[in-house]
Amino acid sequence: MASRLLHRHIREQLKDLKEVTHESLVVGAIENAFQLMDEQMARERRGHQVEGGCCALVVVYLLGKVYVANAGDSRAIIVRNGEIIPMSREFTPETERQRLQLLGFLKPELLGSEFTHLEFPRRVLPKELGQRMLYRDQNMTGWAYKKIELEDLRFPLVCGEGKKARVMATIGVTRGLGDHNLKVCSSTLPIKPFLSCFPEVRVYDLTQYEHCPDDVLVLGTDGLWDVTTDREVAATVDRVLSAYEPNDHSRYTALAQALVLGARGSPRDRGWRLPNNKLGSGDDISVFVIPLGGPGSYS
């Protein structure tokens, strides 16, 4: 249902195009559609008792261009003649640290008396008051020293590293739809003000290249990318598609299935394992494969 509503919002935004570049209008329409979808989820959350949220990864094809819009930790790549072209990036507390810290700095009331917008290499201890410690704020990409003050003992707005990074010690994704009722554990502080519903939109011009039937756009949720690298996905694309005739449309379904099964792994004594004996993905895995070569007579 959410997918149909989002597509409807996008179509409505594309109705009346003004004399501006088509590309900028399409990007703006997609961004606005994400916002409208988020607002609709806010209105309907009471009647439908929808408490959670979700990531959103959308592909729009128009006038020879592919628009990939991502809000969350799902990702998309194009595999073209063995080359890997990233079409999105993950939005996590680490990748959006400065945006989050800037909001916390400008609106300290969102942090209450529990959090600080500053980041430290580790949790500051009371016995370290008055000592110097490395820190960084919303303007910094590097680290500097500061004298520890009482406010620095608060829990950091952004904490943890990698997949364990969290905003307000609660959520590991910083963009998406919904989560309007999400609050800090054992607190009344809302987290939604720090979560953006606006996507990053990347554009790929199909007319600039002559694509073959093995050129594909792969979309996957974090369940795929947590355990699979871009290069491993590209290798699976080559292995699976080479086993099918170019005009066999089932080859793309087989590729999506192979990517899902590869990320899940095989059941063993100690759970689901990958061929390298590492744990398989324990998250939901959704994969879409979109061919870029189009219909034709291939031999």
N, C-alpha and C positions, 0 to 999 in steps of 0.2 A: 504493500500500500504506500509506504513512504517513497519507494522508487517511482511509482506512478505520479504521486503528487509533485515530486521534484521535477520530473520530466514536464508536467503540465505547467509549472511555474516557469521553466526555461522557455517553453514554447510561447507563453504569453509575453515574456520579455523580448522575444525576437520579432514580434509582430510589426512594430513601427520603427524602422531603421532611419536615422537622420543622416545628413550629409557629413558623416565622420567616417574614418576608416572602418571597414567591415570588421576587421580583427578586434579593434578596441571596443566596438559595440557588442560583439559576441562575448568578449571577456567580461565586460560590465554586466551583461544580461545574466551570465552564469553566476557571477559574484552576487548579484541581487537575488537570484533564485535561491541560492544557499541561505541568504539572510531571511527571505520570506518563508522558506521551509522551517528554519529554526524558530521563527515567530509563530508559525502554525503549530509546531510541536508544543510551544509554550502555552498556547490557547487550549489545546486539546488534552494536555497532560492530566487535567483534573477529571474530565469526563471519561477518558479511556484509562485512567490510572497508569499512565506511562511515566515511570520514575527515572529511567536510565537515559543513556545517550548512545551515539554511534559515530563512527567515522564515515566519511563519504568520499568516494572516488568515482568521478563522472567523466565520460568521454562523449564529446559532441563532434560530429562531422558536418561541415558546412563550407560550401564554395571551395572545395579542394583542400581544406585545412582540417587537421585534427586538433581539437582542444581537449586537454586533459586537466581536470580540476580536482585538486586533492585537499581535503581538510581532515587531517588525522595521521595515523601511522601506517596506512596502506600505501603501496607504491606501484608505479608503472614504469616499464622500460620498453624501448623498441629494440628489437634484434634485427638488424639489416645487414645482410651479407656478412654475418659474423661480428659486425660492429655493434656495440652496446651504447644506446642513447638514453640516458635517464630522462624520464618525462615527469618526475615528481620527486619530492623528498619528504622524509618523515618530519612531523611536527611534534617534538617532545620537549620536556623541560630543559634539556641541554641545548637543543638547537634554537630554542626561543627564549633562552635565559635573559637576554638583555631587554626584550619586549616585556617580559613578566616583571623584571626588576624595575623598569621605568614606570610601569603602572603602579607598582607598590610604592615607589618613591613619590609619585604625583598624588596618589590617593592613599595615604597611610591608614585611613580609617578602614580600608579593606583588609588590613593586616591585624586589626585589633591590637591587643597588648600581648599577642601570642607569637607573632612572627616578625622577622626583620627582612628587609629587601636585600641586605648585603649577603654575599657568599663568602664562606671561609673554607679552608682546606678540610677542616673537621669541626665537630661541635665544640664550641667555646665553653670552657669550664669556669665556674665561679672563682676558683683560685687564680685564674689568669687575668682578673681585672687589673687594669693598669699596665699590663704587659703589652708588647708589640706582637702582632700576628699578621700574616698575609691575608689579604681580602681583595675582593673586586666588586664594583657596583655596576649600575646600568650603563655607564659610559665606557667601561673597560673591557678589553679583550685579554689583557695581561693581568699580572698581580702586583700589588704594592703592600707596604706595611702601614698599619694604623694602630693606635693605642686602644686597647679594648675598654669599652664603656659598658655601663649596666644594660643598655638596650641591646648590645651585641650578644647577650646571653639568651635572647629569644631564639626560637627555632627558625632556621632559614626558610625563606619562601621557596627556594629551589634546593633540593637536597638529593643526595645519591648520585650514582654514575650509571651510564649505559641504560640497560633495560630496567634498572632499579631506580632511576631518577624519578622524582615525584614533585608535584606542585602541592604545597601545603601538606606534605606527607600523605597525600591521598591518591592522586591520579597521575598516570604516566603519559597522558596525551594532552596536548594543549590546544588542538583545534578539532572541531567536530560539530555535530548537531545534538541538541537536547541537553541533558544533565542540568536542567533548570533548578532542580531541588537539591542538587548535590551540596553537602556541607562538610566541613572538617569534622572528623570523628570526635565525639564528645564536645562539640562546640556548635554555636549558631552561626559561625562565619560562613558565608556562601562562597563557593569556588567558581561559580559561573562567570563572574566578572573577569576572571583571568583566562577563560576559555573562549577563543574566537571561532565564530562560525564561518568566517570568510576563507575561501580556498586560495591556494596559489594555482594560477592557470598558466600552463605552458602550451605553446603552439608549435605544431609540426606541419610544414607545407608539403603535402603529398606530390605537388606538381613539380617540385625541384629535383625529383629522383625518379628513375625508372625501377619500380619495385618488381621483385619476382615473387612467386607463391610461397617462398620460404621466409619472406620478411613479415614479421608479426609484431603486434603490440600486445604485451603481456601485462595484465593487471592482477595484483594479488594482495590479499590482506596480510597483516603482520605475521599470521601463522605460517605463511610461506617464507617471508624474508627473514624471520628470526633464525632460521636454520639453513637458508639457501642463499648463496651469493649470486650476484648478477652473472658472473662468469659461469657458474654451475647451471643457471637457468638457460643461458645461451647454448651450453653444451647439450642440454636436454632438447632444446629446440632443434638443433642440428641432427641429433640422434633419432628422434621420433619422426620428424618430417621426412627425413631421407628414406624411411621405411615405407612410405606411402607414395602413390602416384600423385603428381601435382594437382590433378583435377578432382581428387577424392576429398570431399569436404569433411569427411569423418576424421581426417588427419589432425584437424585443429581440436576436435573434442578429445582425441586420444592424447594430444599434447597436454591439454589442461589436466586430464586425469593423471598422466604421468608425473606432472609437477606436484599435484596434491599428494599422490602416493609416495613420491620421493621425500616430501617434507614430513609426512606422517611417520615413515619408517616401517619396520617390521616388528611384530610382537616377539619378544624374547623373555628370558627368565627375569630380567630386571626392567621390564616395561618395553615400550616401543623404542627401537634403536635404529639409527641410520647406519649405512654401510661402514662408516668410520667408528662405529660403536658409541657415538655421542647420542644423547637423548633426542628423539624425534620431537616435532612440534606438539605441544600440549594445548595449543590454542586452536580456535576455529580457522580452517583453511579454505578460502574461496579463491578461485582462479578463473579469469576470463582470457581467452586468446582471440585476438581480432586480426585476421589477415589483411595486409596492406596491399597485396598485389592485385586484388580484384579478380573478377571472373575473366576467363580467357581460355584459349586453346594452348596448353602447355605440353611439351613433349620431352 
